[in-house]
């Protein structure tokens, strides 16, 4: 286990709190609120939350992150592209109107992320894995992947706050606080 000074959990401190803000926002939602969508061609609230929960799994699996094999094993329907990359078929997990099930998946993918950040060090960020997409093979660093998934959570968390606001649903933690529930250290009084 890395020391606290070089653990990625220290570098990415706050990410776990942001995901908790998403969970706190989703947990009380009714099936009707989860099924609401702003337009027929856009994701419903529940579909968006399912995407936030499942989105990291493939990426963490590709880079060999702790717990990713186990979590990926809970998903029964995948699609493979012509390069052999597997992608979660999100629609096969039909939980978009069930806040409790969405929270379970958010918790599970959040645990996978947190376990990875606790296990890896800053030096581990430079390790790469090969990924072929659109006919090109890339050497993707763990740093690139972690930033991608952090940005994914932030982007879709903001989208979730807007969709709930459009329904008139108060979401103080994710909306007004921006999901930043981890308080900084108190200043020394001297």
Secondary structure by P-SEA (a helix, b strand, c coil): cccccccccccccaaaaaaaaaaaaaccccccccccccccccccaaaaaaaaaacaaaaaaaacccaaaaaaaaccbbbbccccbbbbccccccccccaaaaaaaaaaaaaaaaaaaaacccccccbbbbbbcccccccccaaaaaaaaaaaaaaaaaaaaaaaaaaccccccccccccccccccccccc
